[in-house]
Amino acid sequence: MTIVALILSLGFVFIAIVMSKSFKLGLDRDIIIATIRASVQLLAIGYVLHLIFGMQSYGFIVLFILLMITVASQNVARKGRFIPGLMWKSFLTLLCVEIVTQAFLIGLHIIPATARYMITISGMIIGSSMILSSLLVSRLKSEVLLRKPEIMLILALGGTPRQAIFPILKDCIRSSMIPTIEGQKTLGLVQLPGMMTGQIIAGANPIAAVRLQLLIVFTTMTSAILTSVLLSLFIYPALFTRQQQLRTEAWERG
């Protein structure tokens, strides 16, 4: 793609801004900021990845993955300011998911332990887990506020916070998993994944590209359920006080 073609593709951003203004959605500023940030970040990361791929240093690989996890955790924490300690809990969740998936992939020699594979696959896993975590936190907030009387009743009858919140957590986990599951159901029919199509456009064997994409599909599915369950277990105690009372004020302010 030439620079001119890339500049012309900004027409899609212009259309999005016009639509936002026409329907008074108030998204035009966010669209502009997102476009600028994505452009700058991708350009910078392209040079960084080129450097790391050339060096093949495991120290740089680990640092880069930790940086991705940190940024993702900060993004999740912004969605759930009402949950105490969400930043480090998100970080711990994503770190655990990353360790489990990479240990499985590298330990069974599914992928080679090189920067080209480790960083690329980690980015996909961490990115999808970040989105799923944000969905989980948002849904948890709305469900707790909606079902507050139910929680209070269970606590009043002598139930534990775990008994009061677990039915809600299960519903939130199911809801947060819907985009991942439904998206994978339509792969190849409705969606053509960018990684697979990118390889095919670059001249790779279509069957080889599909095999690698299936690896990502299977890994993403497992990382999604791991993220949902671990994050739920980490954050639910913070929703209650030491006296086993729901932190109502924090939720309503959030």
C-alpha positions, 0 to 999 in steps of 0.5 A: 500500500502506498502512502497516497492510498493510506491517506485516501483511506482516511475517508472512512474516518471522515465518514464516521465523523460525519455520521457521528455529527449528523446523529449527534452521537458525540463520538467525533472527538473520540474517533479523531483521538482513536485514529491519531493514537492508532496511527502513532502507536502502530507506526512506533510499534512497527519499528520496535517489533522490527528491532525485537524480531531482529535481536531475538532477545528473550529479555526484550520479548518478556518486557514487551509482553509485560508492557502489553499486559500493563497497558491492557490492565490500565484500560480495564481499570478505567472501565471499573474504577468502582472496583478497588484494586482492579488494575493489579487484579487485571494484570494478574489475570492477564499474566496468568492467562499469558503464562498458561497459553504460552507454556502450552504452546511452547511446551508442546512445540506447537510454536517456536520460542521466537519473538515473531510468534510469541509477541504476535500471538501474545498480542492477540490473546491479551487484546481479546482478553482485555476486551472481554475483561472490559465487557465483564466489568461493565456487565457486572456493574449493571447486574449488581445495581439491577439485582441489588435487592436480591444480593441484600436479601441473601446476605440478610438471610445469612448467606455469604458474599460468595453465595450472593454474588456467584449467580450474577458472576455466572451470568456475567461470564456467559454474557462476556463470552458471547462475542467470542463464541458467536464470532468463532461460529461464523469464521470462514462464512461471515468473517475472514480473520485478518491474520489469515487473509493477510498471510494469503495476500502476502502469498502464503499457502492458504492451507498453512494460513488456515492452520495457523488461524485455527491455532489462534481460534483455539487459543483465544477460546481458552484464554477467554474462559480463563480470563472471565473465570479468573478475573471474576474470582479475583474481583468479587471479594472487593465488592463487599466489606469486611462485615460482608456488606455490599459496597453500594456507594462505590458501585453507584458512584462508578 
